[in-house]
Amino acid sequence: MTRSDLVEELAARFGQLTHRDAEFAVKAILDAMNDALVRGHRIEIRGFGSFSINRRPPRMGRNPRSGESVAIPEKRVPHFKPGKALREAVDQRTSEMQANDTRT
């Protein structure tokens, strides 16, 4: 699902929202999440999952072409951990789809 698919879904579910309003709402939510992660905050959406920042320590890597050692600096990367409800829903849907595939 892309950002535009999300906007379309939101506009379709809530008839009182125009396409422009739905687009603004999706942009506002994603911008707020982005800002929170940049500030180092954790985001938790019950039933869906949590977003946090993981630190990757500096390390020595290798240039695959020349074999030369390269220092790779520390990085902070976003991390998503799905919530229990999301994991169970995905697992159940996947199991149902696989059961349907074996019947045909």
C-alpha positions as CSV (number, residue, x, y, z in Angstrom):
1,M,0.0,0.0,0.0
2,T,1.4,3.4,-1.0
3,R,0.7,6.8,0.5
4,S,-1.8,7.6,-2.2
5,D,-3.6,4.3,-1.6
6,L,-3.9,5.2,2.0
7,V,-5.3,8.6,1.1
8,E,-7.8,6.9,-1.2
9,E,-8.9,4.4,1.5
10,L,-9.4,7.2,4.0
11,A,-11.4,9.3,1.6
12,A,-13.6,6.2,0.7
13,R,-14.2,5.2,4.3
14,F,-15.2,8.7,5.5
15,G,-17.5,10.2,2.9
16,Q,-17.5,13.6,4.7
17,L,-13.7,14.0,4.0
18,T,-12.7,15.3,0.6
19,H,-9.7,13.8,-1.1
20,R,-7.7,16.9,-0.2
21,D,-8.7,16.7,3.5
22,A,-7.7,13.0,3.6
23,E,-4.4,13.8,1.9
24,F,-3.8,16.5,4.5
25,A,-4.6,14.2,7.4
26,V,-2.3,11.4,6.2
27,K,0.5,14.0,5.6
28,A,0.0,15.5,9.1
29,I,0.1,12.1,10.8
30,L,3.2,10.9,8.9
31,D,5.0,14.3,9.6
32,A,4.2,14.1,13.3
33,M,5.6,10.5,13.4
34,N,8.7,11.6,11.5
35,D,9.3,14.5,13.9
36,A,8.9,12.4,17.0
37,L,11.4,9.8,15.7
38,V,13.9,12.5,14.7
39,R,13.7,13.8,18.3
40,G,14.4,10.3,19.5
41,H,10.9,9.6,20.9
42,R,9.2,6.2,20.8
43,I,5.8,5.9,19.0
44,E,3.4,3.3,20.2
45,I,0.1,2.6,18.5
46,R,-1.9,0.0,20.5
47,G,-2.9,-3.0,18.5
48,F,-0.6,-2.0,15.6
49,G,2.9,-1.7,16.9
50,S,5.7,0.6,18.0
51,F,8.4,2.6,16.2
52,S,11.7,3.4,17.9
53,I,15.2,4.4,17.1
54,N,18.0,1.8,17.2
55,R,21.7,2.7,17.4
56,R,24.1,0.9,15.1
57,P,27.6,1.2,16.5
58,P,30.5,2.2,14.4
59,R,32.3,-0.7,12.7
60,M,34.9,-1.7,10.2
61,G,33.6,-2.7,6.8
62,R,35.2,-3.8,3.6
63,N,35.0,-2.4,0.1
64,P,33.8,-5.3,-2.0
65,R,35.7,-4.2,-5.1
66,S,39.1,-3.5,-3.7
67,G,39.0,-5.4,-0.4
68,E,40.1,-2.3,1.4
69,S,38.9,-1.7,5.0
70,V,36.5,1.2,5.5
71,A,35.4,2.8,8.7
72,I,31.5,2.9,8.9
73,P,30.3,5.6,11.3
74,E,27.6,5.1,13.9
75,K,24.0,5.3,12.7
76,R,20.6,5.8,14.2
77,V,17.9,3.9,12.3
78,P,14.1,3.6,12.7
79,H,12.8,0.2,13.9
80,F,9.2,-1.1,13.8
81,K,8.0,-3.8,16.1
82,P,4.5,-5.1,15.3
83,G,2.0,-5.4,18.1
84,K,0.4,-8.7,19.2
85,A,-2.9,-7.9,17.5
86,L,-1.2,-7.1,14.2
87,R,1.0,-10.2,14.3
88,E,-2.0,-12.5,15.1
89,A,-4.1,-10.9,12.4
90,V,-1.4,-11.3,9.8
91,D,-0.7,-14.9,10.9
92,Q,-4.4,-15.8,10.8
93,R,-5.0,-14.2,7.3
94,T,-1.8,-15.9,6.0
95,S,-3.0,-19.3,7.3
96,E,-6.4,-18.8,5.8
97,M,-4.9,-17.9,2.4
98,Q,-2.6,-20.9,2.4
99,A,-5.5,-23.2,3.4
100,N,-7.6,-21.8,0.4
101,D,-4.6,-22.3,-1.9
102,T,-4.2,-26.0,-1.0
103,R,-7.9,-26.7,-1.7
104,T,-7.8,-25.5,-5.3
